[in-house]
Amino acid sequence: MADDPDTGLDPADWPAFRTEAHALLDAALDKMQQAREGRVWTPLPDTMKAAFDQPLPETGLPPEALSAALASLLPYGAGNTHPRFFGWVHGSGTPQNILAEIAASAINANAGGRDHGAIYVERQVIRWCRDLFGFPETASGLIVSGTSLATIVALKVARDARLSFASRKAGVGTSRLVGYASAEAHACNPRAFDLLGLGADALRRIPVNAAFEMDPESLRRAIAADLAGGLQPFVIIATAGTVNTGATDPLAELAAIAAGTVLWLHVDGAFGALGRLAPSLAPRFDAISRADSVAFDFHKWMHVNYDAGCVLVRDEALHRHAFSDRPDYLKGHTRGLAAGNPWPVEYGPELSRGFRALKVWSQIAGFGTRRLGEAIEANCRQAAWLAGQVAADPRLELMAPVTLNICCFRYRADGLSEAELDALNDEIVIRLQETGLAAPSTTRLHGHLAIRVNLTNHRTRLDDLSRLLEGGAALGADGETRRMAGIS
């Protein structure tokens, strides 16, 4: 019809579009194939920063210019695909996941509900995770962006269940709920308390022992003191793999305390929980099976490309009661597209959800648990090897026990104060990053700054750790490094 112009957004020239798409795919695969080479981190040049600081465009770029702009970003990630990215607990991704992302993008499904393939793929992944952690068949779960959101979901269920779900409409009111986590627990936990209207101060930070694990006796005393003060303890948050040192709280003992005090046990297993995949590590995580909920990430030690996390809840009825609210336009049916009930939206806050489950399914189905577990075990052996190298080098000092995959140490130099040592080690890390040699990070342990090396990369080899130590020691003795650190 004359008054029906074509305003569609599909390519005008499909063959030309395919050519550009294939070229961009090749560039992406080249990046992954060359992940062991070159610099770890390359800062985005000022010219490119300026290119991404432009007014809102009225007309679009030609296809070839758009493809070039996309390809130009490939060298400027955080660096976590490189084997000498050690700074934060980031997974390193796999080329195979690119294929899953292509398929998921082409399907373009909203995985919040309705009866379509994405729903069944996600249910399969949840069943696999349930089996991995020893949760009952009746447990529920949801794939989310990461452990931060998974923690909010789990703690909302715990909060609502403790308040008999009156909080869904009336809020927390005058209830004085408090919870407990170790002093080493991740910042997502107090943030969740804040977002759930409990206030970050309602999360008690329990002291840790010399191995940076939560002290059970201190926990018992804190619970007793809060009960005596008229407060309402409702949750214990146990950490499986702390971000500072990789420590794991005494899960079995905390499970016993939770059972004895009728508190919800939540496990923050962001990266450590997947140690269940490694036969040599699995026993230390057995007690996760006794938890009421667990949150963890696929994009860390399973190397699923960002982003993908998961929450499991032992009691599906409580989980659904905390979130389910089906208005008329989301009414379910037993047939047609509105079937497939219950929908994922009934287990979390998001109705609009991408098809994250496909890349998780692809990673597990494509590699199998044995191969994924072997990569985890290799990282732990590497961390132990690094600790041995540090202990044997008089220029270095080990700052914490290595129990999993994180090694914290510092460079030492005679005649420097503690403040100067802190400044020197901080500068060593920055210069390692800026030179592109390696990307460790820093943390503070017992008041002192430490160089923190996290190993969640399937590409890392011992030679990469040797280069880190050699480069760090050279910088520690370098006069320019000391000048930049403010040491005369």
N, C-alpha and C positions, 0 to 999 in steps of 0.2 A: 504494500500500500504506500502511496506517495507520502503520507504523513507518519510513516513508521520508519524513521532513519535507524541505521545500525549503530547502536551505541555500545556494543559489546566490547569486552576487553581481551578477547582472544587475539593471538597474533594474526596480523593481516597476511603474513607470508610464513606459513608453517615450515617449509623447508629451510628457510633462512634462520628461523627460530631454533630448529633442531640443530643446526650447525653451531650456533652460539651456545646452546645448552651443552652439547657434547664437548665443546672447547672448555667451558667452565668446569664440567665434570672432570675432564682430564687435568685441569689446573689444580682442582681440589685433591684429586688422587696423587698428583705429583707432590703436593705439600705433605700428605701423609707418608708417602714412600720415602721422602727425604727428611722425615721428622728427626732422625738422629744427627743430622748435619747442621752446620752453621751455628748461629747465635741461639741462645735460649730465648732471650727476650729482646725485642727490638722496639723501641718507643716509636709511636706514630709521628712521622715528620710534621713540622709546623705547616707545611704546604697542604698536607692532607687534612690536618685539623681544620684549616681554613676552608677546604673543599666541603667539609661537613658542617659548616657554619654559614649556610646560605639562606636567603629568603624562601618562603614557601613557593614552590614552582607552580605556575599556571599551566605550562605545557611540559610534556614528558620528554625524557631523553630518547634518542634513537636506540634501538635494541643493542647495537654494537657498543655504544657508549655506556649503556647500563651494565652490560656484561663486563666491560673493562673496569668499571667502578667497583663491581663486586669482587672481581679477581684481585684488584689492587689491595684489598684488605687482608688477603690471605697471609702475608708475612707478619701481621701485626696483632696477633693474639696475645694472651697472657704468657704463652710459652709452655703450657702444660703438656703439649704433645711431645716435647723434647725430653730425652732421658735425663737431662741434668736440671730439670725443674724440680726443686726440692722444697719450695717454700711453704706451700699451703696444701691441704689435703684435697687435691684435685686429681681426678682420674685422667688418663692420657688418651682415651678415645680409641676407636678402631676404624679402619677403612670400611669394614663390613657394615658398620652402623650407618654410613653414608647411604648405602643402598636402602636400608630400612626407612631412613628419613625421606628418601625420594618417593618410595611407595606410600608412606603415610601422608606426604604432602599432596600427592596426586589424588588419594582418596578424600582428603580434606574433610574428615569426619569430625563432628562435634561429639566427643566421647562422654558427654554428660548424661546421656540416656538414649532411649529408643532402641529398636531391635535391628542391629547391624553388626558387621564383623568386628569392629573395634571392641565392642562390649565383651565378646566371647574371648578375644585375645587377652584382654585385661583379666578376665576371670581365670584364664589358664595361668597367667603369671602369678596371680594372688594364690592360687592353689599350690603352685611350686614353692612360693615363699612360705606358705603355711607349713608345708612339709619340711622345708629347710630348718625352720625354727621350732618344730615340734608343737605347733599350735593345733588345736582340734579342728576337725573338718567343718565345724559350725562357726569357726572364726571368720571375721570379715576383714576386708582390706581395701585400700585405695591407692592408686598411683598418683603422686602429686609432684610438684616441682622439686622438692627436696625435703630434708629433715626439718628445716625450720617450719614449713607448713604442716608437715606430718606431726610435729610436736604440738602445734596449736590444735589440730584435729583430735589427737589422743587426749590432751589435757582438757579439752572441752567435754569430751565424753566423761572423763573422770570427775570433772566439776559438776556436770549436770546430774550424773548418777548419784553423787554425794548429796545433792540438794533435791533429790527426787524429781528432777526435771522441772521444778517450779521456776528455775532460773531462765528457762527458755523464753518465758513471757514476763516474769516479774524482775529479772535480773538477780544479782547476788544479794541485794538488799543489805540487811544487817549481819549476814553470815560472816564469820571471821575465819575463812579458809586459809590454811597454810600448808606448804609443801616443803620438801627437802631434796637437796642435791649437793654434790660435793663442791668444795671450793674450786675444783678444777673443771667443773661442768661447763658446757658450752653456753655462750651468751644467748642462744635462741630460747633457753628455758626461762630466764627472767623476762625476756621479751614476750613470750607466750603468756606469762602471768599478767603482764601489763595489758596485752591485747584482750585478755579474757576478763578484764575488769577486777582482777584480784590485787593488782599492784605488785611491782617487782619486789618490794620489801617483804611480801608474804612468802617468798621463796627463801628458806633458810639455807645458808651456805655452810655445810658441815666440814669440819677440818679433815685433812687427809694425813695418811701416815708417810713414812719415809719413801715409800714407793709411789706416792701421789694417788693412792686409792682412798676412797671414803672410809673413815674410821667408824665401824659399827657402834662402838660404845658411845661415841659422841652423838651419833644419830639417836640412839635410845634415850640419852639424856635430853636431847632437844625435843623429842616427841613428848616425853614426860613433862617437861617444863611448859610446853604449849598447852597440853591438856590441863595442867594445874592452873594455868592462866586463863582458862575459859575459851581458848581458841579451838578451831576444828581442823586438826590434821586430816589431809585427804589423799596425799600422793607422796610416794618416794620415787625420785628419778635417779636411776642407776645408769652410769655411763660405761659403755663398752668401747673403749678406745678414746681417751681424752685427746683434745687437740694439741695440748702442750707437750705431752710425753708419750702418748699412746697407752697410758695406764688403763686398766679395767677394774672397776669396783668389784668387791666380793659379792658377786651376783647371787650365789646360793644363800649366803647369810642375809643379804638384804631381802631376798624373797621370803625367808623365814620371818624376818621382822615385820614385813608387810602383812603376811598372813596372821601373825600373832596380834597385830594392832588393827586389823581389818582396814588396811590402807591399800589404795591402788598402787601397783608397781608398774612404772613405765620405764622402759629401757631406751636410752638414747644411744643407738648403735650406728650413728651416722656412717662411720666407715668400719669400725671394729667388728660390728655384728657379722659382717660377711666373712670374718675369719672362720665361721662355721663351714665354709667351703673347703678349708684346708684341713686335712686329717690331723696334722700335728698340732693344730690350734683349736680344733673344734671342741674338745672337752672343756676348755675354760669358758666357753659360751653356752654350755648345756643348759644352765639355769634360765636362759632366756625363755625356755619353754614354760616357765612358771609365771611369766609376766602377764599382766593384764593388757599391755600394749607395748609395741616396739616401733620405733621410727628409724629408718636407715635410708641410705642413698645407693642407687645403682650407678650413679655417675662418678663415684669415687673408686672403690676397689673392684668393681665389676667393669669399669671402663666404658660404660654406656655413655655415648656422647650427650653433653648437657642439653636439657636438664631432665632428671628423672629420680624421684625418691619414692618411698612407700611407707604407709602406716598399716599395721595389723592390729586388730582389736579382738581379744579373746571372745567377748560376748557380742555377737552380731546384733542381738536385740537392743542392747544398750547403745551400740554404735548408731544404729538406724534411728533410734528414738531421739538421739542428740541432734540429728540433722534433718530428718525427713519432714518435708512440708510440701505436698503436691497440690498446687493450685489447679484450678479447672483446666487451664491451658496445657498442663503437664499430666493430665489424667491418663492412667495406664489402661491397657486393654490386654486381653489374652490372645488377640490376633492382630495382624497388621503392624505397621511401623511403630505404634505406641505399645507394643508388647515388649518382651525382654526384661520384665521386672524381676527384682527391684533394680532401679537405675543407680549409677554411680553418684548422681547428685544427692541421693539420700544418705550418703556417707561422708559428705564433706561440703565445703562452702561454694564450690564452683559448679555452675551449670555449663558454662562454656569451657570445654577442656579439649586440648589437643590429643592426638593419638600417640601419646608417649609409650603406651604399652607395646607397640610394635617393635620399637628398637630394643626394648628390654627382652621381649620374647626372642627376637633375632639373636641377641647376644648369648642368651642361655641355650637356645636351640642350636645355634651355630657352633659354639665352642664346647658346650657341655660343662657340668660342674667340675669334673676332674681337671680340665685344663685351666679353668678360671681359678681353681684352688691352688694349682701349682704356681701360678703367677703371684698369688698372695704369699705363699710360702717363700718364694724367691726373694721378695721384698723384705721379709723378716730376717732371712739369712744375711741379706746385704746390710741391714741395720746392725745386726750383731757383729758382722765383720768390721763395719765402720767404727763401732765402739771399741773393738780391739785395737784398731789402728790408732785411735785417739789415746787410749790408755798407754800405748807403747811410745808415744811421742811426747817428750818433755815440754815441748812448746804448747801443748794442748791440754785441756782439762775437761773430763767428762762431767756433765752437770746433773745428770739424772740416770737412773737405771734404764736400760733398753729392754723392754718387755714385749714389744711388738714390732713396729716399723718406723719408730721415730727415735732419732739420736740427737741429743742436745749437748753441745760442748762450747768451749770458748778458747780463743787464742790467749796465751799468757805471755807477759813480758816483764822482766825484772824492773823494779823501780817505779812501776806505775801504780797509782792509787786505784781503788775499786771504781771510782767514777771515771777515771781515765781508761780503765779496761773496758768498761761499758761503752764508752764513746768509740774506742778503737774497734771493738767487735762490731758495733753498729755500722761503722764506716766500711769495714771489710765486706759486710754483706751488701751494702749499697754498691760498692765498686765491683763486686762479683756480678751483680745484676747489670750494672751499666756497661761493663765490658762484654757482656753476653756469654761469659764463661759458664756461669751457673746461676741458679736463682734459689738460694736458701732464703729463710726468713729469720726473724728474731722473736724471742719471747723472754719473759722474766721468770726465773726460778730462784726461790729463796732470796729475792731482792736483787739478784744479779742478772744482767743481760746475757742471754745465751744465743748462740747460732743454732738454729733449729733445722734439722734435715728430716723431712718427711719422705717416705718412699711408698708411693702408690702409683708406680709407673712400670708397666710391663716391658718397656724398652730399656730400662736402666741396667747397666752392667757395672762390675766392680771397677773397671777402668774409669767410669764416670765419677765414681766416688774418689778415686785416687787423684783425678784431675781437680776435683773440688778441694781436697786437702792441700795439694801442692800449690794451687792458685791462692787459697786463703792464707797459707803460711807465708808465701812471698809478699802478699799485700800487707800482712801483719808486720813484716820487717821493713816495709817500704816507707821512706821518709815522707813522701807525698800523702800517703794514707794517714800518717800520724798528723801531718799538718792539717788535713781536712777534718780530722777528728778533734782539732783544737789542742793537740799535745805538742808542747814545745820540745 
